[in-house]
Amino acid sequence: MKPQNKMIFDHLKEKGHITPLEALDQYGCFRLASRIHDLRSVAHIHTEMVTENGKTFARYSLVNENLTEH
């Protein structure tokens, strides 16, 4: 697993969800949707569209925490 994918995957396992702003701030990840696409092959990830303060963004959640990295 690529290092950035592993960081995102570990974050999902620990926190349960991640947003693009969290990924950028904590991991320097500008393309969270691409990392999530990569991770869908090893985990079931739910996408929820959220609107806060007039801004709409995706919040990704790990559905099955029993899965492990490959």
C-alpha positions as CSV (number, residue, x, y, z in Angstrom):
1,M,0.0,0.0,0.0
2,K,1.3,3.5,-0.9
3,P,2.3,5.6,2.1
4,Q,-0.4,8.2,1.7
5,N,-3.0,5.5,1.2
6,K,-1.8,3.8,4.4
7,M,-2.0,7.1,6.4
8,I,-5.6,7.7,5.1
9,F,-6.5,4.0,5.8
10,D,-5.1,4.2,9.4
11,H,-7.0,7.5,9.9
12,L,-10.2,5.8,8.9
13,K,-9.6,2.9,11.2
14,E,-8.8,5.2,14.1
15,K,-11.3,8.0,13.7
16,G,-14.0,6.3,11.5
17,H,-14.2,9.1,8.9
18,I,-12.2,11.8,7.0
19,T,-13.0,14.9,5.0
20,P,-10.9,16.5,2.2
21,L,-9.9,19.3,4.6
22,E,-8.7,16.9,7.2
23,A,-6.7,15.0,4.7
24,L,-5.1,18.1,3.3
25,D,-4.4,19.6,6.8
26,Q,-3.1,16.4,8.4
27,Y,-1.5,14.5,5.5
28,G,-0.9,17.0,2.7
29,C,-3.3,15.0,0.5
30,F,-4.9,17.2,-2.2
31,R,-6.7,14.3,-3.9
32,L,-8.5,12.4,-1.2
33,A,-11.1,11.1,-3.7
34,S,-8.3,9.3,-5.6
35,R,-6.9,7.8,-2.4
36,I,-10.4,6.6,-1.4
37,H,-10.8,5.1,-4.9
38,D,-7.5,3.2,-4.2
39,L,-8.7,2.1,-0.8
40,R,-12.1,0.8,-2.0
41,S,-10.2,-2.4,-3.2
42,V,-9.4,-3.3,0.5
43,A,-12.2,-1.7,2.5
44,H,-15.9,-0.8,2.3
45,I,-16.0,3.0,2.4
46,H,-19.2,5.0,2.5
47,T,-19.4,8.4,0.9
48,E,-21.7,11.0,2.5
49,M,-22.2,14.5,1.0
50,V,-22.3,17.1,3.8
51,T,-23.2,20.8,3.7
52,E,-21.9,23.1,6.4
53,N,-21.6,26.8,6.3
54,G,-22.9,26.8,2.7
55,K,-20.1,24.5,1.5
56,T,-20.7,20.9,0.3
57,F,-18.1,18.3,0.7
58,A,-17.7,14.5,1.0
59,R,-17.2,12.7,4.3
60,Y,-15.8,9.2,3.9
61,S,-16.4,6.6,6.5
62,L,-15.0,3.1,7.0
63,V,-18.0,0.7,7.1
64,N,-16.2,-2.5,8.0
65,E,-13.4,-2.0,10.5
66,N,-12.5,-5.7,10.5
67,L,-10.8,-5.4,7.2
68,T,-7.0,-5.2,7.1
69,E,-4.6,-3.5,4.7
70,H,-3.0,-5.5,1.8
